């Protein structure tokens, strides 16, 4: 299979554009974002940029309780 590997600095405002530059379709099958503490911002940017993955992998940290919402400020 053909691989499309890139190195990029991802931000909420730029992630969708970087995906488009890499020719990743908006209805991609699978997206995994694991970038300690900024996952939610990158996912938000991807979804607000028009992307609709069929499956999304999210990080789970058992050190935090389910009702806690922990992330870095944008």
Phi, psi and omega per residue, in radians:
X1 nan 2.635 3.121
X2 -1.395 2.286 3.103
X3 -1.795 2.528 3.128
X4 -2.174 1.446 -3.060
X5 -1.762 2.299 -3.140
X6 -2.401 2.744 3.003
X7 -1.996 2.261 -3.117
X8 -2.716 2.677 2.990
X9 -1.573 2.068 -3.067
X10 -1.724 2.370 3.041
X11 -2.318 2.853 3.113
X12 -1.019 -0.717 -3.077
X13 -1.366 -0.252 -3.062
X14 -2.041 -0.152 -3.021
X15 -1.095 -0.708 -3.125
X16 -1.137 -0.697 3.106
X17 -1.116 -0.690 3.119
X18 -1.158 -0.687 3.065
X19 -1.077 -0.744 -3.142
X20 -1.143 -0.717 3.106
X21 -1.073 -0.530 3.119
X22 -1.507 0.097 3.114
X23 1.081 0.590 3.078
X24 -1.466 2.174 -3.099
X25 -1.167 2.608 -3.129
X26 -1.094 -0.495 3.117
X27 -1.808 0.940 -3.140
X28 -1.160 2.636 -3.099
X29 -1.264 -0.712 -2.993
X30 -2.529 2.338 3.032
X31 -2.307 2.312 3.041
X32 -2.163 2.157 3.112
X33 -2.114 2.086 3.135
X34 -2.475 1.481 -3.057
X35 -2.276 1.077 -3.072
X36 0.056 1.885 2.980
X37 1.415 -0.141 3.076
X38 -2.080 0.172 -3.127
X39 -0.924 -0.811 -3.060
X40 -1.099 -0.653 -3.135
X41 -1.220 -0.694 3.114
X42 -1.173 -0.729 3.102
X43 -1.102 -0.741 3.100
X44 -1.036 -0.788 3.122
X45 -1.101 -0.678 3.137
X46 -1.155 -0.814 -3.119
X47 -1.204 -0.724 3.125
X48 -1.249 -0.314 3.066
X49 -1.476 0.093 3.046
X50 1.762 -0.026 -3.122
X51 -1.415 2.446 3.137
X52 -2.361 1.350 3.117
X53 -1.102 2.535 3.081
X54 -1.257 -0.632 3.134
X55 -2.325 2.359 3.104
X56 -2.147 2.250 3.061
X57 -1.705 2.223 -3.138
X58 -2.104 2.632 -3.130
X59 -1.328 2.484 3.067
X60 -2.119 2.261 3.108
X61 -2.096 1.914 -3.081
X62 -1.237 -0.084 3.113
X63 -1.332 -0.231 3.138
X64 -1.953 2.537 3.103
X65 -1.295 2.732 -3.070
X66 -1.035 -0.586 -3.094
X67 -1.443 -0.143 3.133
X68 -1.424 2.462 3.093
X69 -2.063 1.823 -3.043
X70 -2.045 2.187 3.032
X71 -2.782 2.869 3.028
X72 -1.365 2.616 3.056
X73 -1.201 2.584 -3.100
X74 -1.305 nan nan
